[in-house]
């Protein structure tokens, strides 16, 4: 067991709970756009707007989650319980969605539950670790996310191929959140030991005045916009725009296999990469991640434009996406914790988490719009994303110099 880091048992229990909930999420995450476009009959743009609507409630959820996590009454544990309950209700709402308004309602509830969840869970990990342990601790929890998603994608693909019942996936997702609720209720203890003497809303003012954090928000929003392309835009692009042997796109089983391989590689590479990159600053690691994103988006464009070897290019794409994800996730959260006062960890992580809400607001509608256009625009969209990576790297260089010259700025 020397391969695994030595962390407090609470970290491992939280990771186990996250694995269970992510199994359910894996059932729906990559198949929802295909289902609501090809079976319910919504346009790709409508589905993009619907998924993006989760960011509206996500903003509220993240603000509440960060404030609750730092408060004396709620703390980390009760905040996590609330998020699991709301997310379960959202899954069942999506299971019965039959048109655009009901689809939006389900996504709004899911955005609220997810928003409340992230600041509390990442603050819990920070409470239980030292600065030196954090990269690997966040890697463990992200590894659990990836492993759970991988299992969910495999089982979801099998269920669809045997029954064709997409709606059952959402029901299973809801059940998984109830299981996560049980894990938190019975196994997770409150970890917040530092209650700020100032009001929690004044803590937000402190966070917004932190120049390092605000600069990071810009580039982190770009990264989260990239990530949402994997979930909301790429599956539909591979289904409707790639021409395999002159026919229409990859089959759901092939897409399932690609995502399974991507998630498996993410699991296997998470800890080794986290350890190998410890010698670099957090911002430098994020620059490395940006490079992987640029390569991955270039490979998506190639996959959609070449006349042969589509599967080979797709495999290369998902390999680069796996490396992009595992270099980004732990370093982003750890960098924010380097900025945050101990009493405001929830608030700082809530600001960090707001980037996900912004990414989900920006990414799906733009991606959906691109896929509703001509084939050349849909393919060229990936090259536009490649061009934006250069901007992200420039911002990260500024942030790295700012942190190295004046860590307390």
C-alpha positions in Angstrom: 0.0 0.0 0.0 3.1 2.3 -0.2 1.7 3.5 -3.5 -1.2 5.2 -1.8 -0.6 8.4 0.2 -1.1 8.4 4.0 -4.2 10.4 4.6 -6.7 10.6 7.4 -9.6 8.0 7.3 -12.2 10.7 6.7 -10.6 11.6 3.4 -10.9 8.0 2.2 -14.5 7.7 3.4 -15.4 10.9 1.6 -13.7 9.6 -1.5 -15.7 6.3 -1.2 -19.0 8.3 -1.0 -18.0 10.3 -4.0 -17.3 7.2 -6.0 -20.8 5.8 -5.3 -22.5 9.1 -6.3 -20.4 9.4 -9.4 -21.4 5.9 -10.6 -24.9 7.3 -10.9 -23.7 10.5 -12.6 -21.8 8.3 -15.1 -25.1 6.7 -16.1 -26.4 10.0 -17.3 -23.6 12.5 -18.0 -22.6 11.4 -21.5 -25.9 10.0 -22.6 -28.2 12.9 -21.6 -27.5 15.1 -24.7 -27.9 12.1 -27.1 -31.2 11.1 -25.4 -32.8 14.6 -25.3 -31.8 15.4 -28.9 -32.4 12.1 -30.7 -35.3 10.7 -28.7 -37.1 13.5 -26.9 -36.7 15.7 -30.0 -35.1 18.8 -28.6 -32.6 20.7 -30.8 -28.9 20.6 -29.9 -29.1 24.3 -29.1 -32.1 23.7 -26.7 -30.2 20.9 -25.0 -27.2 23.2 -24.7 -29.3 26.0 -23.2 -31.0 23.5 -20.8 -27.7 22.0 -19.5 -26.3 25.6 -19.3 -29.3 26.7 -17.2 -27.8 24.6 -14.3 -25.2 27.3 -14.1 -27.8 29.8 -13.1 -28.9 27.9 -10.0 -25.3 26.7 -9.6 -24.2 30.3 -8.9 -26.7 30.5 -6.1 -25.7 27.0 -4.9 -22.0 27.8 -4.8 -22.6 31.0 -2.9 -24.8 29.2 -0.3 -22.4 26.2 -0.2 -19.3 28.3 0.6 -21.2 30.4 3.2 -22.8 27.4 4.8 -19.5 25.4 4.9 -17.8 28.2 6.9 -20.8 28.8 9.2 -21.1 27.5 12.7 -24.6 26.1 12.3 -24.3 24.3 8.9 -20.6 23.4 8.7 -19.2 21.0 6.0 -21.3 18.0 7.0 -24.8 19.4 6.9 -24.0 21.3 3.7 -23.0 18.0 2.1 -26.2 16.3 3.3 -28.3 19.2 1.8 -26.5 18.9 -1.6 -27.0 15.1 -1.8 -30.8 15.5 -1.1 -31.3 18.2 -3.8 -29.3 16.3 -6.4 -31.4 13.2 -5.8 -34.6 15.1 -6.4 -33.0 16.6 -9.6 -32.2 13.2 -11.0 -35.8 12.0 -10.5 -37.1 15.3 -12.1 -34.9 14.6 -15.2 -36.2 11.0 -15.3 -39.7 12.3 -16.0 -38.7 15.3 -18.2 -40.6 15.2 -21.5 -40.1 18.7 -23.0 -37.9 21.8 -22.8 -39.4 23.4 -19.6 -39.3 20.1 -17.6 -35.8 19.5 -18.9 -34.7 23.0 -17.6 -36.4 22.4 -14.2 -34.4 19.2 -13.7 -31.1 21.0 -14.7 -31.8 23.9 -12.4 -32.2 21.6 -9.4 -29.1 19.7 -10.4 -27.1 22.9 -10.7 -28.3 23.9 -7.2 -27.3 20.6 -5.6 -24.0 20.5 -7.4 -23.2 24.1 -6.5 -23.8 23.5 -2.8 -21.7 20.4 -2.8 -18.3 21.5 -4.2 -17.2 24.1 -1.7 -18.1 21.9 1.2 -16.4 18.7 0.0 -13.2 20.5 -1.1 -13.0 22.4 2.2 -13.4 19.1 4.1 -10.4 17.7 2.2 -8.4 20.9 3.0 -9.3 20.7 6.7 -7.9 17.1 6.9 -4.6 17.7 5.0 -1.5 19.7 5.1 -0.4 21.9 2.2 2.1 19.2 1.1 -0.5 16.5 1.1 -3.2 18.4 -0.7 -2.2 17.6 -4.3 -2.4 13.9 -3.6 -5.5 14.2 -1.4 -7.3 16.0 -4.1 -6.0 13.5 -6.6 -7.5 10.7 -4.5 -10.9 12.3 -4.5 -10.7 13.1 -8.2 -9.6 9.5 -8.8 -12.8 8.4 -7.0 -14.8 10.7 -9.3 -13.2 9.3 -12.4 -13.5 5.7 -11.2 -17.2 6.1 -10.4 -17.9 7.8 -13.7 -16.1 5.0 -15.5 -18.1 2.3 -13.8 -21.3 4.4 -14.5 -20.5 4.9 -18.2 -19.9 1.1 -18.7 -23.0 0.1 -16.9 -25.0 2.9 -18.6 -23.8 1.7 -22.0 -24.8 -1.9 -21.2 -28.2 -0.8 -20.0 -28.9 1.2 -23.1 -27.7 -1.5 -25.5 -29.8 -4.1 -23.8 -33.0 -2.2 -22.9 -32.8 1.1 -24.7 -34.2 2.8 -21.6 -32.5 6.1 -21.2 -34.9 7.2 -18.5 -33.8 4.4 -16.2 -30.4 5.9 -16.1 -31.7 9.0 -14.3 -33.6 6.9 -11.7 -30.4 5.1 -10.9 -28.6 8.4 -10.6 -31.1 9.6 -8.1 -30.7 6.4 -6.0 -26.9 6.9 -6.0 -27.3 10.3 -4.4 -29.4 8.8 -1.6 -26.6 6.3 -1.0 -24.1 9.1 -0.8 -26.5 10.9 1.6 -26.3 7.8 3.8 -22.5 7.7 3.7 -22.2 11.3 4.8 -24.8 10.9 7.5 -23.3 7.8 9.1 -19.6 8.1 8.4 -18.5 11.7 7.9 -17.9 13.9 10.9 -17.8 17.7 10.9 -14.3 19.0 10.1 -14.6 22.8 10.4 -12.7 23.9 13.5 -12.1 27.5 12.5 -15.1 29.8 12.6 -14.4 33.3 11.4 -15.2 36.2 13.8 -16.4 38.3 10.9 -19.7 37.7 9.1 -19.6 35.2 6.3 -20.8 37.7 3.8 -17.9 40.0 4.6 -15.7 37.0 3.9 -16.9 37.2 0.3 -15.6 40.8 0.2 -12.2 39.6 1.4 -12.1 37.0 -1.4 -13.2 39.4 -4.1 -10.4 41.8 -3.1 -7.7 39.1 -3.4 -6.0 39.9 -6.7 -4.4 36.5 -7.1 -7.8 34.8 -6.8 -9.5 37.1 -9.2 -6.9 36.5 -11.9 -7.2 32.8 -11.3 -10.9 33.0 -11.8 -10.4 34.2 -15.4 -8.2 31.3 -16.4 -10.1 28.8 -14.4 -13.4 29.7 -16.1 -11.6 29.0 -19.4 -10.6 25.5 -18.1 -14.1 24.7 -17.0 -15.5 25.7 -20.3 -13.1 23.2 -21.9 -14.2 20.5 -19.5 -17.9 20.9 -20.2 -17.1 20.3 -23.9 -16.2 16.7 -23.0 -19.6 16.2 -21.3 -22.1 18.2 -23.5 -20.6 18.8 -26.9 -18.1 16.0 -27.8 -20.6 13.0 -27.5 -23.0 14.6 -29.9 -20.2 15.7 -32.3 -18.9 12.1 -32.4 -22.4 10.8 -33.0 -23.6 13.3 -35.6 -20.6 14.7 -37.4 -17.9 12.0 -37.6 -18.3 9.9 -40.8 -17.3 6.3 -40.1 -17.1 4.3 -43.4 -19.4 6.9 -45.0 -22.1 6.4 -42.3 -23.2 8.6 -39.5 -20.9 8.8 -36.5 -19.9 6.4 -33.8 -22.4 4.1 -32.2 -23.3 4.6 -28.5 -21.4 1.5 -27.6 -18.2 2.9 -29.2 -18.6 6.2 -27.5 -19.1 4.4 -24.2 -15.9 2.5 -24.8 -14.0 5.7 -25.6 -15.2 7.4 -22.4 -14.5 4.3 -20.4 -10.9 4.2 -21.7 -10.6 7.9 -21.0 -11.8 7.6 -17.4 -9.7 4.4 -16.8 -6.6 6.3 -18.0 -7.6 9.2 -15.7 -7.8 6.8 -12.7 -4.4 5.1 -13.5 -2.6 8.3 -14.2 -4.0 10.5 -11.4 -1.6 9.7 -8.6 1.6 9.2 -10.6 1.2 12.5 -12.4 0.3 14.4 -9.2 3.6 13.1 -7.6 5.7 13.7 -10.7 4.5 17.3 -11.0 5.0 18.2 -7.4 8.4 19.8 -8.2 6.6 22.5 -10.3 4.5 25.4 -9.0 0.7 25.0 -9.2 0.5 27.6 -12.0 3.2 25.8 -14.0 1.3 22.5 -13.8 -1.8 24.3 -15.1 0.2 25.6 -18.0 1.1 21.9 -18.8 -2.6 21.1 -18.6 -3.3 23.9 -21.1 -0.9 22.3 -23.5 -2.8 19.0 -23.3 -6.1 20.7 -23.9 -4.7 22.3 -27.1 -3.5 19.0 -28.4 -6.8 17.3 -27.5 -9.0 19.9 -29.3 -6.7 19.7 -32.3 -7.2 15.9 -32.4 -11.0 16.3 -32.2 -10.8 18.5 -35.3 -8.7 15.8 -37.0 -11.1 13.0 -36.0 -14.0 14.9 -37.6 -12.2 15.8 -40.9 -10.1 12.8 -41.8 -11.4 10.2 -44.2 -10.1 7.1 -42.4 -8.7 5.9 -39.0 -11.4 7.7 -37.1 -11.2 5.4 -34.2 -7.5 5.8 -33.9 -7.7 9.6 -33.8 -10.6 9.4 -31.3 -8.5 7.2 -29.0 -5.6 9.7 -29.2 -8.1 12.5 -28.4 -9.4 10.9 -25.3 -5.8 10.1 -24.2 -4.9 13.7 -24.3 -8.2 14.7 -22.6 -7.3 12.3 -19.7 -3.9 14.0 -19.2 -5.5 17.4 -19.4 -8.0 16.6 -16.7 -5.6 14.9 -14.3 -3.0 17.7 -14.5 -5.7 20.4 -14.0 -8.0 19.1 -11.2 -5.7 18.7 -8.1 -3.6 21.8 -8.9 -6.5 24.2 -9.3 -8.0 23.4 -5.9 -4.6 23.3 -4.2 -3.7 26.7 -5.7 -6.9 28.3 -4.3 -6.1 26.8 -0.8 -2.7 28.4 -1.0 -4.5 31.8 -1.3 -7.3 31.2 1.3 -7.2 32.1 5.0 -8.1 29.1 7.1 -11.4 30.6 8.3 -12.6 31.4 4.7 -11.8 28.1 3.0 -15.4 27.5 2.1 -15.8 31.0 0.6 -12.6 30.8 -1.4 -13.5 27.4 -2.7 -17.0 28.7 -3.5 -15.4 31.5 -5.7 -13.3 28.8 -7.3 -16.4 26.7 -7.8 -18.3 29.6 -9.4 -15.9 29.1 -12.3 -17.6 25.8 -13.0 -21.0 27.6 -13.0 -19.6 30.1 -15.5 -18.1 27.3 -17.6 -21.4 25.4 -17.7 -23.2 28.6 -18.6 -20.8 29.5 -21.5 -19.8 26.0 -22.8 -23.0 24.1 -23.6 -24.9 26.9 -25.4 -21.9 27.8 -27.6 -21.1 24.1 -28.3 -24.8 23.4 -29.0 -25.0 26.4 -31.4 -21.9 25.2 -33.2 -23.4 21.7 -33.7 -26.6 23.2 -35.1 -24.5 24.9 -37.9 -22.8 23.6 -41.0 -20.3 20.8 -40.8 -17.4 23.2 -41.4 -18.5 25.5 -38.5 -19.0 22.5 -36.2 -15.5 21.2 -36.9 -13.9 24.6 -36.9 -15.3 25.2 -33.4 -12.5 22.9 -32.0 -9.8 25.0 -33.6 -11.3 28.2 -32.0 -10.9 26.4 -28.6 -7.2 25.7 -29.5 -6.6 29.4 -30.1 -8.0 30.3 -26.7 -5.5 28.1 -24.9 -2.7 30.6 -25.7 -4.6 33.3 -23.8 -4.9 30.9 -20.8 -1.2 30.3 -20.8 -0.4 34.0 -20.8 -2.7 34.6 -17.8 -1.1 31.7 -16.0 2.4 33.1 -16.6 1.3 36.4 -15.0 -0.2 34.6 -12.0 2.9 32.4 -11.6 5.1 35.5 -11.4 2.8 37.3 -9.0 2.8 34.3 -6.6 6.5 33.7 -6.8 7.4 37.4 -6.3 4.9 38.1 -3.6 3.1 35.0 -2.1 0.9 37.1 0.2 -0.2 39.6 -2.5 
